[in-house]
Amino acid sequence: MQDGVYRVKSLRLIIQLSRPIYILIAILLYMLGVGIARYLTGQVDWSSYILGLVWVVLLLLGFQYLSEYFYLDSVYDGQKWWLTPFSGGSGAIGLGKLSRQVALWAGLTCLTLTAYFTVMIYQYQEPPAQNTMILVLMLLGELVFTVPPLRLVTSGYGELTMSIIMVGLIPAMAFSLQGHEIHRILIMVSFPLATLYLGMLLALEFPSYASDITHGRRPILIRIGWQRGLVLHNLLILGSFVILGMAFIFGLPLSIGWPVLLILPVGLFQVWMMNRMADGAKPNWNLLILIALSTFGLTAYLLTFSFWTH
């Protein structure tokens, strides 16, 4: 019985270490890229789809585990602090939990498998030169985001780096692996999603603002201050819907994009919550995290669903 409890606890900690929300968003964005390719051509190369998706998941998991290994201040003397789906450590490493060595070896294993699937991708087909560039940019981006000495995750530039990787490069890679040159529709969809993603990351940093100051972490919200961060957050959320609306003028089919307008009230509610905080209202952090994830997640999902069903 005790062994069973230990295995269940270890599995729960490994899942926590992997940040499943982060991986699920990456899978959704990969499906968006393939969906755009399917919408334009009516075809999907399923082998490339699977190989590329496994490559992306392994790469992200590998660097996520390494990020936890280098996250030295994951335990603060038993104090309680906010751990959002993206900021700070996962909370899975520490006394009575997983050791840092588990994160190190898990990361190296995933990256070794990533190298193997890179070879498989090139054996299956000869990807366009643009795809090689995307793969290299994703690898370099994750490297500087995670590994010292740069380790942008703690510098205040990590949010922008991760927005580019997640919303810019992952859909572009998925699209390119289907054998196509980058299309303007991909850009018209990725750009507003990137601003929305950055706004989501900014919102998720507010609950940990006090502990970030206490423990010397320097995400973008600490660097610019919460007042400027609140204004920037609102501009990013509202601006993403404005940019998406402008995309209709430049050729994004209305049948594809109009469902996203259903998410506008959720985005406005997120902005309203931020303004209430600025006015001194007691913040509901759990609700803020839920709404921030919902605004981006539902927008990405509806766009993906539209491309796959048209």
PyMOL commands that set and color helices and strands:
alter all, ss='L'
color gray80, all
select helices_A, chain A and resi 2-18+20-41+46-70+100-124+129-146+152-154+158-177+184-205+209-214+220-224+226-249+254-278+285-309
alter helices_A, ss='H'
color red, helices_A
deselect
rebuild
show_as cartoon
